[in-house]
Structure formats: structure tokens, C-alpha cells
Amino acid sequence: GDLTALPLSHGLRRNHALFAQQVLTWERVSLIGGGRFVHNESFGNKAVPRVAVSVLARRGGGVFSGTRLRFAYGTGIKEPRLEESFGIGGFGIVPNPGLKAEESRSFETGVHQSFFAGRGWLGATYFNNLFTNQIAFSFDPATFTSQYVNLNRALAHGAEVEVRARPWRGV
């Protein structure tokens, strides 16, 4: 904590986590499953699962040389940084020891298509991320004070398209 400003508070947090991951491959299917169990003295216990699946739907040949479908799902948790909860002193930033940990849920799905024996490649992915208790910096221009606060929910979603080409050797 900042010894020149009240309230004085300690900045101690203890985290413990256990993580496991398994990769399975069977013919054209790849599966990755994982999980983390997090224990935080300030924020409690949380299970954080993740799974990803990839399927080679078409091996192909000639023009279309491989089609791969993908899907991934996961959750996450991130505790507030110490300066967000306990302050960094001065500059009108008021500490917020009541901040909650950020949590997220995300999934994505996509397709990757190879062309001409891998000389060309097209990928398209849709993603959807939902954040709960996202931490944001709030500034009050009337009092010139600032504080980190939790936002209720935030959504980030969209699509990505990627194109690669190797028209001839060396390029």
C-alpha cells in the first residue's frame, strides 16, 4: 500500500493452481483438452476448462489439397493487478480493494482450405468472447480523481480471414 495515503492496506495475494492437458490424435481428428483449478486467497476457487478439436474433413488432391475444420472453447479468470486494487500512490488514483476478478468465456470456429498441394491457403475464423467483471480505468474530470472499476459485461466477436500464397519457390 501507499504509506502516504489512507486507507492503508496490505498488497498480499497467494495463488495456487493445478493444470492438466491431454492431446489425442486419431486418424483425421485431433483433440486437446485441458483444465486448470485455481485457488486464490482473495477470490476463491475456480475451475477453468479448455477444449479444442480439429478435423481434417477432406484430404483432397489437385486444386483442393486439404480442408480442416476447427473449434475451440475455453474459460478464463484474471485477478486485478495489485496497483488496481491497492493503488500506486499519488496522481489522484483511488485504490479499489473491492475489485472482482475478470472472467471470460470464449469460443471460435473456423475452416482452413489448402490449394495446389499447399502452395495456397485460405482460412476463415469466427470468434466470440464474453468478458464479465472486466476491469476498466475510470476518470472523473470534475474531481480529477481516477479509479479502476469492474464493468458488468463486454463482448468481442467478429471474423478473421487469412490468405497465404507461395506462387513459386523462394516467393
Secondary structure, 3 states (H helix, E strand, C coil): CCCCCCCCCCCCCCEEEEEEEEEEEECCEEEEEEEEEEEECCCEEEEEEEEEEEEEEECCECCEEEEEEEEEEEEEEECCCHHHHHCCCCCCEECCCCCCCEEEEEEEEEEEEEECCCCEEEEEEEEEEEEEEEEEEEEECCCCEEEEEEEEEEEEEEEEEEEEECCCCCC
